[in-house]
Amino acid sequence: MLRPKIPTNPTPTGVTIPLPVESTAVVQHTPGPAPVPAAPAPVSSRPVVQLTPGALVALVGGGTAVVLVVGTVLVSLLLAVAVTAASVAVCAVVLRSMLNGQHKR
């Protein structure tokens, strides 16, 4: 009564793969037409980017500005973390001294 019943499946439910059939027929191939000489490479329709000295100076200036802004943001975040850690440490020292002072009295 409490034994599990294992279902029986008389037909397979998975995907059946047919066996490959090997042919024994002999096929003769005729040579194809002679190859056509290669055509020249197609011309690209994309415009070529040419950097003038003014554009190069603007690109370097823009990159420098991005580096300075990102550096400033990262340094200010690091400074904020350092100030927060220092203030938490000072609060911990003050609380410790207050609690030790209560135990001595």
TORSE-381707 format. One line per field, with one value per residue (C-alpha): chain; residue number from 0; x, y, z. Coordinates in nm, 3 decimals, always signed. Layout:
chain <- c(A / ...)
resi <- c(NUM / ...)
X <- c(X / ...)
Y <- c(Y / ...)
Z <- c(Z / ...)
//
This chain:
chain <- c(A / A / A / A / A / A / A / A / A / A / A / A / A / A / A / A / A / A / A / A / A / A / A / A / A / A / A / A / A / A / A / A / A / A / A / A / A / A / A / A / A / A / A / A / A / A / A / A / A / A / A / A / A / A / A / A / A / A / A / A / A / A / A / A / A / A / A / A / A / A / A / A / A / A / A / A / A / A / A / A / A / A / A / A / A / A / A / A / A / A / A / A / A / A / A / A / A / A / A / A / A / A / A / A / A)
resi <- c(0 / 1 / 2 / 3 / 4 / 5 / 6 / 7 / 8 / 9 / 10 / 11 / 12 / 13 / 14 / 15 / 16 / 17 / 18 / 19 / 20 / 21 / 22 / 23 / 24 / 25 / 26 / 27 / 28 / 29 / 30 / 31 / 32 / 33 / 34 / 35 / 36 / 37 / 38 / 39 / 40 / 41 / 42 / 43 / 44 / 45 / 46 / 47 / 48 / 49 / 50 / 51 / 52 / 53 / 54 / 55 / 56 / 57 / 58 / 59 / 60 / 61 / 62 / 63 / 64 / 65 / 66 / 67 / 68 / 69 / 70 / 71 / 72 / 73 / 74 / 75 / 76 / 77 / 78 / 79 / 80 / 81 / 82 / 83 / 84 / 85 / 86 / 87 / 88 / 89 / 90 / 91 / 92 / 93 / 94 / 95 / 96 / 97 / 98 / 99 / 100 / 101 / 102 / 103 / 104)
X <- c(+0.000 / +0.279 / +0.516 / +0.593 / +0.466 / +0.708 / +0.522 / +0.592 / +0.627 / +0.579 / +0.687 / +0.991 / +0.915 / +1.258 / +1.375 / +1.490 / +1.782 / +1.773 / +2.083 / +2.293 / +2.261 / +2.575 / +2.530 / +2.737 / +2.669 / +2.964 / +2.931 / +3.166 / +3.228 / +3.298 / +3.541 / +3.377 / +3.442 / +3.776 / +3.797 / +3.731 / +4.014 / +3.954 / +3.800 / +3.962 / +3.849 / +3.536 / +3.592 / +3.475 / +3.195 / +3.297 / +3.461 / +3.826 / +3.893 / +4.177 / +4.296 / +4.411 / +4.646 / +4.358 / +4.140 / +4.429 / +4.481 / +4.107 / +4.107 / +4.404 / +4.249 / +3.917 / +4.088 / +4.288 / +3.973 / +3.796 / +4.091 / +4.107 / +3.732 / +3.726 / +4.037 / +3.883 / +3.565 / +3.756 / +3.984 / +3.685 / +3.510 / +3.823 / +3.848 / +3.483 / +3.543 / +3.853 / +3.674 / +3.382 / +3.618 / +3.803 / +3.481 / +3.353 / +3.685 / +3.665 / +3.305 / +3.414 / +3.696 / +3.462 / +3.196 / +3.457 / +3.594 / +3.241 / +3.153 / +3.481 / +3.421 / +3.081 / +3.228 / +3.490 / +3.239)
Y <- c(+0.000 / +0.247 / +0.123 / +0.373 / +0.279 / +0.322 / +0.406 / +0.188 / +0.350 / +0.107 / +0.358 / +0.587 / +0.955 / +1.093 / +1.206 / +0.917 / +0.974 / +0.775 / +0.575 / +0.711 / +0.522 / +0.467 / +0.467 / +0.238 / +0.414 / +0.544 / +0.907 / +1.061 / +1.431 / +1.645 / +1.933 / +2.270 / +2.582 / +2.758 / +3.009 / +3.371 / +3.613 / +3.800 / +4.144 / +4.436 / +4.490 / +4.705 / +5.062 / +5.135 / +5.389 / +5.492 / +5.832 / +5.835 / +6.017 / +6.262 / +6.441 / +6.795 / +6.953 / +7.153 / +6.843 / +6.656 / +6.936 / +6.938 / +6.560 / +6.571 / +6.860 / +6.679 / +6.362 / +6.559 / +6.729 / +6.395 / +6.249 / +6.552 / +6.549 / +6.174 / +6.204 / +6.489 / +6.293 / +5.985 / +6.183 / +6.362 / +6.028 / +5.890 / +6.200 / +6.166 / +5.804 / +5.902 / +6.184 / +5.954 / +5.684 / +5.938 / +6.075 / +5.725 / +5.646 / +5.962 / +5.877 / +5.525 / +5.660 / +5.908 / +5.643 / +5.403 / +5.660 / +5.751 / +5.386 / +5.322 / +5.630 / +5.497 / +5.164 / +5.333 / +5.541)
Z <- c(+0.000 / +0.084 / -0.185 / -0.461 / -0.802 / -1.088 / -1.406 / -1.704 / -2.041 / -2.328 / -2.596 / -2.576 / -2.533 / -2.627 / -2.967 / -3.178 / -3.409 / -3.734 / -3.816 / -4.101 / -4.426 / -4.628 / -5.002 / -5.219 / -5.548 / -5.749 / -5.855 / -6.111 / -6.092 / -6.393 / -6.355 / -6.312 / -6.519 / -6.494 / -6.210 / -6.298 / -6.215 / -5.891 / -5.920 / -5.739 / -5.383 / -5.352 / -5.245 / -4.892 / -4.866 / -4.513 / -4.481 / -4.380 / -4.052 / -4.083 / -3.772 / -3.826 / -3.572 / -3.426 / -3.389 / -3.228 / -2.974 / -2.898 / -2.854 / -2.616 / -2.423 / -2.391 / -2.270 / -2.016 / -1.889 / -1.849 / -1.658 / -1.427 / -1.355 / -1.285 / -1.068 / -0.870 / -0.808 / -0.696 / -0.463 / -0.308 / -0.250 / -0.085 / +0.131 / +0.236 / +0.338 / +0.535 / +0.719 / +0.802 / +0.935 / +1.149 / +1.298 / +1.375 / +1.544 / +1.757 / +1.857 / +1.953 / +2.174 / +2.343 / +2.409 / +2.544 / +2.783 / +2.900 / +2.963 / +3.146 / +3.359 / +3.472 / +3.582 / +3.803 / +3.998)
//
